[in-house]
Structure formats: structure tokens, C-alpha cells
Amino acid sequence: MSSRELLNDLILARGTLDRAAQFRSDQAWQNIRRADPTSQVMWVCEGGSPMHVTDTSTQLILTRADEVDAELTFLGLDADDVAYFAAHVDDYQDARVDPNVPWKHLRAAGALLSDRDAGMMVTAVAIDNWMRTHRFCPKCGGKTQISNAGWSRTCLVEGSEHFPRTDPAIIVLVTDGDDRALLGRQAVWQEGFFSTLAGFVESGESAEAALRREVFEESGVTISTDPADIVYLGSQPWPFPCSLMLGFHAKATDPTINVDGSEIVEAMWISRDELRAACEKGDVRLPPSISIARKLIERWYGSALPESFSRA
């Protein structure tokens, strides 16, 4: 295992704003900041935002908050005490931006944005995904309205408050006794697309137990029960639609592969030399750099891998 235990360059784990959660319930403070011409609003619709794209930079297009009449989520404050919000619209044409500017999806643009913009967009997309599926109360079916500066929705019928959902999921780079990596291909992926194994943490289950269960269910490989052989490395939000990916490195005790055939249809143990040769030949394609899976693979490999090795 690499001596570098923590993943410190996860693209979607960046962010520079102070979320200033203490102001979310202060409606008077929110009203003042929304009316402040220095406050800024980014736009979000179905995972995308309008961006200014040049040969050297990609930036979110922001609008003065006092010019926006839309549902807003308070994202936080920067070091200069400027407030930032996200405006949620159901149609790109509803945004107060030039209709000719491009809207870019977080998956495509996340790696190109600054730390501030990346952090803002990850949060805005996650909240937007939740809002789109929680417009009605799960208790009584009544309509809900935005509350707590976008961080909750309140039922208009019986007053219950509902909060954004985050689903924890493990993602793991498994190695065998020869320090080869276990990679698998999902049934929905093209041939040659491989990644690390992952799965959701179930109710009443620890992340470590979920890791052992998911790896065995998907690949047939058994993970060591020694706590020292499962190392937590870092986490990254993955708002597609609402996951938090918990990254691990784990060691196998029984490397026998027996894929489940439904979710994972192909799995293999592969050495570093074999991986590079297969990628250079085009037989294997890896996850994009925006994903924690790619960082887990590169950590095991020992260095960054060419972007040409990524799947489209």
C-alpha cells in the first residue's frame, strides 16, 4: 500500500465558502443579503449551470442577487463577506443570463472550475436534485415550500420539515497478495470500461461491513476481517443524485473471482504494468479524473495516469 494514506486532491471535495449555517434560519438576515447588490447568485438546472468558457478558464456566470426573483439556496460567505446563493430554475430559459451562453454539466465541467466555483456547484446541484423530488410531503402528500434558506422544505398542510438526503456509499480499491488491483465492469458499461467496486451502505450497517458485503456480492472476493487491512482514505460528494462516496483501500484474503453477473459482469486482477499496457492498447478505459475511483486507482498505481486512459 502506498505510504500516502489520504486522498488530498479530490476534484468534487473542494470548496472555499463558509457555509455560515447559523444564518439559514435568520430570515431578516437573508432578506438583507438577497437585497445586497454585492451578493451573487449562480444558476442551476438539471445538474448544469451557465459558464463563461475560454481557452484558459471556465467560470460560473453569476448574477447580482437583487436582480433575481427565484427560489434560492444560501451557499455561504467568502473571505470578503460576500454572500453567494444558488437559483433553482426548471428551464434554462428562466435564468437571467444571456441565452447564448453555454450550460455545462457538473460531470463535464467540475474539473475545470476553481475551488470556489466547484464547491458552489456541487452543493447547488445536490440541493437542486433533492428539491426536484421533494415538492410533496412524504408524510401526507401535501405540497412543500422552501424553508431554512433552501436547506429544508416545510409541508404546507401539517408543518413537518424535511431535509436534503445524502446516501453514503463505499468505494474501494482492493488488492491481493501480489499487490494487484481488483477492477470490475458494470453490466451497463461498454466493454473495456473498468473501475473500482462500490455500493451503498444499508440501514444499520457500518461502512466497513458494507465494503465486505458489496465486494463479495459483486465479485466473490473475500475481504480481510483484520481492521488494519481496511483503510479509510477520504470522501467526496457525488450529487448524481445524492451520494457521499467513502473511499477505502482493502486487502483480499480469498482472491477467487466469481462475479454476480447482474451488476458486475466482468472482473479482473491486474498489475500496474498490465494496467498501463492495456490502457495504452485501448483494451481498458478508466473512470474520469473527476471521480474518486480514478484517484483510488492512481494512488495504488503510484502516480497520475494520462487523461487519454479515461472513458469518454
N, C-alpha and C positions, 0 to 999 in steps of 0.2 A: 504494500500500500504506500502511496505517496506520502512523504512527510508533511505535505501541505494539507492540513486536515479540513480547513474551511474553504467554502466557495465564496470568493470575495468580489466576483465580477459578474453577478447575475443581472442580466440586462433589465428584467422587469422588477427587480428588487430595489431599484434606485428611487430617489426622491429627496427633495431638499426642503419642502414646505413643513412648517409646524402645523399640525392638524388643528391645534387650538380648540379641542373638543369642548372646552368649558364655555365657549360662546355659542354652541349649537342651539341651546335652549333659550338663549337671550334674544328674544325677537326684536327688542328695541335696538340692540347692537347690530343684529343682522340687517335691519332696515337702514340704519345709518351707513353701513358698509355697502349695501346694494345701491344706495344713492350717491356714493362717493365716486367721482369721475376717475379716480386713480385705481379703483378696484377693477379687476379684469375677469372676463368670462371666456372659457373655452366651450366649444360646441361638441356635442356627442350625439350620434345617431347610429344604432345598429353596429356598434363596435368601431365606428370610424369618426374622424374629425377632419375639419378643413386645415390644410397645411400650406405653408409657403416653402416651396422646394426650389433649390438652386443646385448648381454643380458641387457646392461646398457645404451646404447646410440644409437641414429640414427642421422647420419650426412650426409649432401650433399657431394658428391665426387667432388672436384674442380680440375681444370686443369690450368696450367700456361697459361696466355693469349698469350704469344709469341709462343705458340705451337698450337694455334687454328686458323684454316682457315675456318671460318663460319660466317654467319650473326650474329652480336652481338647487344645486347641492354645494354647500360650502366646503371647499377643499382645504383651505388653510391660509396661513400667512407666511410671507417670505421674510428674509432678514431685515428688509426695509419697512416692514409692517404693511405691505401691500396685500390686500385680500384677493383671493382667487376663488372663482366659482365655476361650476360646470352647468351648462344649459342643456336640458334634455328636450329633444325635438323628435317628432315621429316621422318627419320628412326632411330631407336635405334642404329643400326649398324654403323651409320655415326659418332657417338660420339667417341672421342679419350679416351675411358675408357675400362677397361677390360670387354669383352663381357659376362663374367660370373657373374658380379656384378648385384644385383637386381635393377630394376627401380620401384620406388614406386610412386603411385598417390598422389596428394596433399590431397585428401579427406581422404586417409588412413594414411598418414604419418604426416600431418600437426601438430597434437597434440604432436608428438614425437620429433619434431625439436626444436633447440634452437631458441631464439628470432631472432637472426640474420638470420639463415637459413630459418625460417618460413617467415619472411618478404621478403627475396630474392625470395623464391619460389612463394609466392602469386603474387608478381609483375611480375615475369618471365612468369608464367602461363597465367596471364591476357593479357600481351602483345603478347604472342605466339598465344593465341586464336584469338586475333584481327588480327594479321598478316596473319593467315591462311585464313581468309575470306575477306581480302582487298588487294589481289595481283593485282587486276584490279581496275581502277579508276571508282568510281560511277557516274562521270560526263560524261565521254566519252568512257569508256570501255577499255582504253589503259592500258598497263602494268604499275605497280608502282614499285619503288625501295625504299629500306630502306633509311631513312634520319634522321637527328637530333638525331644521336646516338641510333636509334631504336625507338624513340618516335614519329615518323611520317613516312609517306610514300609519295613519290612525284611521280606524274604522268609523265611518260617519253614522253607523247605526247603533253600535253598543260601546264605542270608545276604546276598544282594545288597540294596543300599539304593537307594531310588527317591525322587525329589524332585518337588515340585509343578511343573507345567508352566505356562509362560507363553508365549503365542503373540503375537509382535509383529505389529502391523498399522498400515499408514499410513492417515491420513485427511487429506484435502486440500481447501482452498478454492482453486479455480483461477480466475484472472481473465484476460480477453482485453485487447486493445489499448485498448478503451474502458472498462476497469475494471469490466466486468460480471462477475458471478459465474456459475460453471457449477454447476447443480444437476441431480440426476438422481432418477428414481423407480425403485425396485426392482420386479420383477415381482410380488412377494408383498405389496406395499403397495397400499392403496386409491388410487384416482385422486385427485390433488391433494396426495398426500404426497411431499414432496421433501426432499432432503438433499445434503450434500457427498458426494463419491466416496471410497470406502475399499476396502481389500483387504489380504490377508495378505502378509507378507514371506516369500518362498520360501527354501528352503535354498540357501545360498551366494550370496545376493542382498543388496545394500545396501538401506537404506530408500529412498534416492533412486532407485535403479534400479527398485525395486518401485513407487514412485509413478508413474514414467513409464510402466511397463508396464501397471499397473492402469487408469490414466486412459485410455490408448489402447485397451486391450482393451474397456473398458466403454462408452466414449463416442466413440472415434475421434479425440479431440482429442490433438494432439501437444504435449508439454511441452518448454520450452526446455532445451537442454543446458548453458546457462551456469549454473555453480554459484550465482551471485549471484541467480538467478531462482527458486531453491528455498530457502525459509527455514523452518527448524525453529522451531516456536513453543512446544512443550510437550507433555507426555504425561499420560495419565490411565488408571489401571487400569479395565478393563471386564470384570468377572468373570462374563460371560454366554456361555460358562462360564469362559474363562481368557485373555482378551486384554489386551494393553497397547497402547493407541491412541497413535500418534505423530503429532502434529498439525503440518501444514505449510501454507504459502501458496506457490503456484506460479503461474508465468505461462505462457500458451499461445503457441506460435509459429504453429500452424495451428489455428484455432478451428472448423474444419469438424466438425460433429457427425454421427456415424454409430454409433448405439447397437448393442450386441451383440445385443439382442433377447431374450436369455435372462435374464441377471441384471438388466440395466438396460433398461427398455422405453421410457423417455422421458427426454430431457434437454433443457435449455434454457439459453441465456444470458439473464441478467436483470439489469436495473439496480436501483439502490436504490429509486427511485421506483416502478418496476414491481413490485418485490417487495412493498413496503408496500401498494400498491393491490390486488394480487392476494390478499394475506393479509386485508386489510380486507373484501374482497368474499367471501372464503371459498373462492376457487379454489385457493389454495396453503396448505398446512399444513406447519409446520417441525418439526424434532426437538424434544423436550422440553429444558428447561433443564439437566437432569442430564447431557446428552451433550456431548462435546467438539465435535460437529458444530454444535450451536447456538452455542457460543462462537466458533467459527471464522466463522460467518455474521455474528454480531453484531460481531465485530472488524472485518470488512470493511465492514459497514453503518455502523459508527461509533458505535453506542450499543445498549443493551439494547432488545429488542423485546417487545411485550406478551405475556404468557403465553397470552392468547386466540389467538395465532397458532400455538400448538403443536397438534400432533395429539394426540388422546386416547390 
